[in-house]
């Protein structure tokens, strides 16, 4: 994680927020892509997990709804923009 410097003034604050929101949004879509890879390929075969939701729940505490309807849908939506 990059350390935040002292922010002086509204414009610097707004620029920092814009940057972080952009990074978070891109990361959210990338997570969706990685979960799609896990769902649509055999990449989890050697892991012992039976599904992408089992993997995401065990490793990251994500619920099935979060995996399916939040991350995967975010990735799939960006494909159609």
C-alpha positions in Angstrom: 0.0 0.0 0.0 1.3 3.4 -0.9 1.6 5.8 2.0 -0.6 8.8 1.8 1.1 12.1 2.2 -0.3 15.0 4.1 -3.0 16.5 2.0 -3.3 20.3 2.0 -6.4 21.8 0.4 -9.5 20.6 -1.2 -8.1 20.1 -4.7 -5.3 17.9 -3.4 -7.9 15.9 -1.4 -10.2 15.6 -4.4 -7.4 14.4 -6.6 -6.3 11.8 -4.0 -9.9 10.6 -3.7 -10.3 10.4 -7.5 -7.2 8.4 -7.8 -8.1 5.9 -5.0 -11.7 5.4 -6.4 -10.3 4.7 -9.8 -7.8 2.2 -8.4 -10.5 0.5 -6.3 -12.8 0.3 -9.2 -10.2 -1.2 -11.5 -9.2 -3.7 -8.7 -12.8 -4.7 -8.3 -13.1 -5.5 -12.0 -9.7 -7.4 -11.9 -11.0 -9.5 -9.0 -14.1 -10.3 -11.0 -11.9 -11.4 -13.9 -9.7 -13.7 -11.7 -12.8 -15.2 -10.2 -14.2 -15.8 -13.8 -10.9 -17.6 -14.7 -11.4 -19.8 -11.6 -15.0 -20.5 -12.5 -14.5 -21.1 -16.2 -11.3 -23.0 -16.3 -9.7 -26.0 -14.5 -7.2 -23.7 -12.6 -8.7 -24.8 -9.2 -8.3 -28.5 -9.8 -5.0 -28.8 -8.0 -6.2 -26.7 -5.1 -8.7 -29.1 -3.5 -11.5 -26.6 -3.8 -14.6 -27.8 -5.5 -15.8 -24.3 -6.8 -14.8 -20.7 -7.1 -17.2 -19.8 -4.3 -15.7 -22.4 -2.0 -12.2 -21.0 -2.7 -13.3 -17.4 -2.3 -15.1 -18.1 0.9 -12.3 -20.1 2.4 -9.4 -17.9 1.4 -11.0 -14.4 1.5 -14.3 -14.7 3.4 -16.4 -13.8 0.4 -20.0 -15.0 0.2 -21.4 -16.7 -2.8 -23.5 -13.6 -3.6 -20.4 -11.4 -3.4 -18.5 -13.7 -5.8 -21.4 -14.2 -8.3 -23.4 -11.0 -8.2 -20.8 -8.5 -7.3 -17.4 -9.3 -8.6 -18.3 -11.5 -11.6 -21.1 -9.2 -12.7 -18.8 -6.2 -12.4 -16.3 -7.8 -14.7 -18.9 -9.1 -17.2 -20.6 -5.7 -17.3 -17.4 -3.9 -18.3 -17.0 -6.3 -21.2 -20.2 -4.9 -22.7 -19.4 -1.2 -22.2 
